[in-house]
Amino acid sequence: MQAQITLTRGRGCEHCRSTGYKGRHALAEVLPFDDTLRTMILNRADVTEIKRYALELGVRPLNVRAMDLVASGATTMEEIDRVVAHD
């Protein structure tokens, strides 16, 4: 069963200079560097293999973290599209 998400859009006011946003949220993907990752890099592991390992460690991909911010109402899809690079 998928959860229902209500998307919001920033309206703007004089406090936010008509942007619809107040404050900032850090959006980062953090991969802990350990001996396994070191060995993978030294052995020139494929990017797909490194991504798989990151997921096994519990790293939440940037796009998933971005969607968490959208789902919580902290930001909008438009802002995510504006600031996040797409592969």
Contacts in CASP RR format, 6 or more apart in sequence:
PFRMAT RR
TARGET T0000
AUTHOR 0000-0000-0000
METHOD contacts of the structure
MODEL  1
MQAQITLTRGRGCEHCRSTGYKGRHALAEVLPFDDTLRTMILNRADVTEI
KRYALELGVRPLNVRAMDLVASGATTMEEIDRVVAHD
3 71 0 8 1.000
5 70 0 8 1.000
5 71 0 8 1.000
7 70 0 8 1.000
7 76 0 8 1.000
7 77 0 8 1.000
8 73 0 8 1.000
8 76 0 8 1.000
9 76 0 8 1.000
9 78 0 8 1.000
10 19 0 8 1.000
10 20 0 8 1.000
10 21 0 8 1.000
10 76 0 8 1.000
11 20 0 8 1.000
12 18 0 8 1.000
12 19 0 8 1.000
12 20 0 8 1.000
13 20 0 8 1.000
15 22 0 8 1.000
16 22 0 8 1.000
21 75 0 8 1.000
21 79 0 8 1.000
25 69 0 8 1.000
25 74 0 8 1.000
25 75 0 8 1.000
27 62 0 8 1.000
27 65 0 8 1.000
27 66 0 8 1.000
27 69 0 8 1.000
27 83 0 8 1.000
27 84 0 8 1.000
28 62 0 8 1.000
28 65 0 8 1.000
29 59 0 8 1.000
29 60 0 8 1.000
29 61 0 8 1.000
29 62 0 8 1.000
29 65 0 8 1.000
30 59 0 8 1.000
31 37 0 8 1.000
31 54 0 8 1.000
31 57 0 8 1.000
31 59 0 8 1.000
32 57 0 8 1.000
32 59 0 8 1.000
36 53 0 8 1.000
37 50 0 8 1.000
37 53 0 8 1.000
40 49 0 8 1.000
40 50 0 8 1.000
40 53 0 8 1.000
41 50 0 8 1.000
55 61 0 8 1.000
60 68 0 8 1.000
62 84 0 8 1.000
63 84 0 8 1.000
66 80 0 8 1.000
66 84 0 8 1.000
67 80 0 8 1.000
69 75 0 8 1.000
69 80 0 8 1.000
70 76 0 8 1.000
70 77 0 8 1.000
70 80 0 8 1.000
END
